Amino acid sequence: MTSEENPSQRVIGHAGSYEKGVARRQEILERAAQVFRERGADGTSLRRIAAMIGVSHAALLHYFDSREQLLVAVYEHEESQRPHREGDSSSTVDVLVEAAMLNAGVPGMVELYTTLVASALAAEGTPSNEFFSARFARIREELTRRFTEEQAAGRLRDDVEPADMAALLIAASDGLQIQWLLEPSVELERTLGTFAVLFAPTS
């Protein structure tokens, strides 16, 4: 679960025809995000979510066709609230470590992420499958670009392909956060930070 990329601005679900409708949809997303940050979303039906955030089931269905579509929209909304790191001079590993530590502060969102990734793997063409396929592609592309620049500047070892570094770091970040959910004693910051040593110049 990384936040390196600037999330897409496309609307998941229905935006509403008028300004009031757009504002109402935003309010629903913010309420749902607050609930998921505190409790996670695993096992909650759309009707149950409506009750938890204080809106009618019909109101949710007006903006979102399914529970999955709502969950994807909430996750994208949460990512959009984080500052974009464009032009950041921090190392790529440091950026990913920081993102993981921010995630650790909201375990409900890490749970939501794992729920959606599992859903994305279950079937093609679903809201979660389309969203996360595009998201992983964007992250790999961005990390590969950053690693390529760091290699050219002599800050990384040059015997490993930047694309392979990107794939490894994404896998480690996601995998360690899942381990952390199951066992909170997992040292996210220290373990992910090890990649700074592994990717360091060899001479």
PyMOL commands that set and color helices and strands:
alter all, ss='L'
color gray80, all
select helices_A, chain A and resi 19-39+46-53+57-63+67-80+92-104+107-122+127-152+162-182+188-198
alter helices_A, ss='H'
color red, helices_A
deselect
rebuild
show_as cartoon
